[in-house]
Amino acid sequence: MSRFVYLDHSATTPVDQRVIDAMMPFFAPDFGNPNSLHAWGRKARQAVDKARNQVAQLINADPAEIIFTGGGSEADNLAIKGVAFAKKDKGRHIITSAIEHHAVLDTCNWLAKEGFDITVLPVDEYGMVRPDELERAIRPDTILVSIHFANNEIGTIEPIEKIGNICRSHGVLFHSDAVQAAGHIPIDVKNLPVDLMTMAAHKMYGPKGVGALYIKKGVKVIPLIHGGGQERGLRSGTENTAGIVGFGEAAALAAERLAKGEMKKETRLRDKLIDGVLKNIPDVILTGHRTARLPFHASFCFRYIEGESMLLRLDALGIGASSGSACTSGSLEPSHVLLAIGLPHEVAHGSLRLTLGKDTSDEDIDYVLENLPKVVESLRAMSPYGKRG
Ligand SMILES: *Cc1c(COP(=O)(O)O)cnc(C)c1O
């Protein structure tokens, strides 16, 4: 029996058919420019407004606090560079963590060349930022802390409330990249001390190339893109109407799933997968936290094998997985995340990430649990690192 089992939802999700249906009219016939005053324009404007409400509702923000961007990376750039340049006369120190997405880390590295001072906090063995270490790192010239909500490679959910409270008590702005978390775990920005938060549609069954930055009322950000003044002047350019409508629909559907507690099914399947792998395969470790982790996320390191060779074997069996993050695969350096949680290079090379989706079934997980042990065993038998001998 052969199946196709997509277990790479942290890389991207399929677009929900209801999202596609919502988007289609905005290519044609409702193709108007939302900035035009005629009927075509008004229709598009109404659709963008509705989507802004839907995305705002997902995280309990006010619609005016949502800025649509061209994806998660752009929203991260806007948050970090935007605050850095808005606040550079008050201070030039920014704090982040060692396991952020490259959209955050590389932005900080770029700012370092522009005269900003970056502190990269280490994390513990589960990938958690230690709040006391964060507090010690804050200086009088600290203007921003950027710590992600949850990690894409190891699934760990950070202690966001503690981190945010520390930032608040020191008068420092707090940005969180919530691309992996938004739409998958409940987030309420009215009850969480976050000032800026990144989201991306394509990680919650929406289209690629559209994201949003939540900017708390009163927080000042300098735009990266200048022009026609769209998105309150923070992101000029004619709105990606269809993409934004798709994001709105995806956010509304995610809110519905969260309200119905549908993530419990994912969590159960995730645990079945994790328990099955740990029980049936020797010399494997779970990466990330066992419980403080995304409901759809399982990640491991298998000793004595290469992650890439596992991916190829799984792919041949119809299983789509990933090793480290999609952006770093193809490079020979092991993932910065796995090294930061203290894994030796040779162990980090054997990483495998299996991320479930809303339509993943028990049969899918059974299929993986039936095949993965065989794949691991056969690769180990021919491994140059050799378990044997
Ligand atoms: C996918 C991802 C991004 C980048 O989002 P894009 O929409 O692909 O630019 C940023 N941060 C995290 C944590 C991600 O998982």
Ligand as a Chemical Component Dictionary entry (heavy atoms), coordinates in Angstrom:
data_LIG
# 
_chem_comp.id                   LIG 
_chem_comp.type                 NON-POLYMER 
_chem_comp.pdbx_formal_charge   0 
_chem_comp.three_letter_code    LIG 
# 
loop_
_chem_comp_atom.comp_id 
_chem_comp_atom.atom_id 
_chem_comp_atom.alt_atom_id 
_chem_comp_atom.type_symbol 
_chem_comp_atom.charge 
_chem_comp_atom.model_Cartn_x 
_chem_comp_atom.model_Cartn_y 
_chem_comp_atom.model_Cartn_z 
_chem_comp_atom.pdbx_ordinal 
LIG C1 C1 C 0 7.890 30.709 7.367  1  
LIG C2 C2 C 0 8.422 31.583 8.459  2  
LIG C3 C3 C 0 8.797 32.900 8.211  3  
LIG C4 C4 C 0 8.824 33.491 6.829  4  
LIG O1 O1 O 0 7.551 33.731 6.312  5  
LIG P1 P1 P 0 7.409 33.931 4.720  6  
LIG O2 O2 O 0 5.957 34.245 4.550  7  
LIG O3 O3 O 0 7.795 32.640 4.112  8  
LIG O4 O4 O 0 8.287 35.058 4.334  9  
LIG C5 C5 C 0 9.220 33.675 9.269  10 
LIG N1 N1 N 0 9.274 33.171 10.515 11 
LIG C6 C6 C 0 8.924 31.910 10.800 12 
LIG C7 C7 C 0 8.993 31.428 12.199 13 
LIG C8 C8 C 0 8.493 31.069 9.783  14 
LIG O5 O5 O 0 8.155 29.809 10.065 15 
# 
loop_
_chem_comp_bond.comp_id 
_chem_comp_bond.atom_id_1 
_chem_comp_bond.atom_id_2 
_chem_comp_bond.value_order 
_chem_comp_bond.pdbx_ordinal 
LIG C1 C2 SING 1  
LIG C2 C3 SING 2  
LIG C2 C8 DOUB 3  
LIG C3 C4 SING 4  
LIG C3 C5 DOUB 5  
LIG C4 O1 SING 6  
LIG O1 P1 SING 7  
LIG P1 O2 DOUB 8  
LIG P1 O3 SING 9  
LIG P1 O4 SING 10 
LIG C5 N1 SING 11 
LIG N1 C6 DOUB 12 
LIG C6 C7 SING 13 
LIG C6 C8 SING 14 
LIG C8 O5 SING 15 
# 
